[in-house]
Amino acid sequence: MTDSVAPSAPALVPVKIAGTGSYLPERIMTNHDLEAMVDTSDEWITTRTGIKERRIAAEGEYTSHLATKAAEAALEQAGLNSDDVELIIVATITPDTLTPATACYVQQQLGSLKAVAFDISAACSGFLYALDYAKHTVGAGAFKNALIIGAEKLSAFVDWNDRNTCVLFGDGAGAAVILPSVSGDGKILSSQLGTDGAQAELLNIPCGGSACPITLENANEKTAVLAMQGREVFKHAVNAMKRASIEAIKAAGLTFQDIKLLIPHQANLRIIDAIVERLEIRREDVFINLDKYGNTSAAAVAIALDEAHRSGRINRGDKILLVAFGAGLTWASAVIEW
Ligand code: UT7
């Protein structure tokens, strides 16, 4: 047997987040609105989840439209023209169509005609999966820049008669522009991804794909909607986000004391509190906006990042920790020096 030498991986240059943006549809649906639709109460939703209201996209307003508006804000902040964008990744589980990718519609809407565009389906972890991919591909010089977007129109995939799920989700989009980092800039210090397909059944949209196409026979059974074993998912979410947070901090060569702000996935305030209890992080150093938007899956961390940035919670040189968890099961984390 002859020894073979594996080609060495190309050196990555550091990359940074050069701009962020977000977009939330205008229509607000409050917990009181839901009381009129299903057997629930503002008291139950608030105490069990922390959610007070969520946004609902208008008829004719699709995931791509939300994504494009968030992307425009991120491009403007980054000072990048849409026709200079080289890569567009949309993280979503609620695409406009099964094919083509929602990113293709976004490419057209932005007029980013040179850009390669595709979607990532990693549920609530999708934006951080896109961030990790962009870090590697822009860092390796394959693309000069990347526009990463988390966008969801979950209202189109929720059974509005099922109180177990319909109170939890909302629509929205968040985006970030990734550029090479030059000396003195901030940079992505670490990113970690994980998947456990053995738990796929805990949270899914069972029909509407090749395993269970929608037919005349099953069309009324409401199977092309989100189904979740909430308590089980809750336990996995706490454990996975705790582990992913610790791994990202270690990989960045930092301690929790170095972290200015934790931006966790916005699914349930009790999940966030459980993570905070298990990590060396103060509650006031955690960004929370789920009261306003509910769980927007792949968009949640992206929207929170943009709001934290634009409201002055993140400043030059701050180190922030992002962590997410979702269907798959998937989880992801990243440490960023701003
Ligand atoms: O984003 C991806 C990751 N997703 C998550 O991380 C979500 C994880 N799971 C959760 O956040 C929580 O499990 C839920 C918020 C989904 C549910 O909270 P829970 O405390 O785990 O409640 P449960 O499912 O154990 O239900 C408790 C009770 C049940 O009644 P019984 O069986 O005790 O009589 C439910 O039927 O609450 C009832 N219930 C409701 N009552 C009023 C469930 N939904 C509602 C509702 N309003 N909307």
Boltz pocket constraint, residues with backbone or C-beta under 6 A from the ligand:
constraints:
  - pocket:
      binder: B
      contacts: [[A, 39], [A, 40], [A, 41], [A, 44], [A, 45], [A, 48], [A, 49], [A, 124], [A, 163], [A, 164], [A, 165], [A, 167], [A, 229], [A, 230], [A, 231], [A, 232], [A, 233], [A, 234], [A, 237], [A, 267], [A, 268], [A, 271], [A, 295], [A, 297], [A, 325], [A, 326], [A, 327]]
      max_distance: 6.0
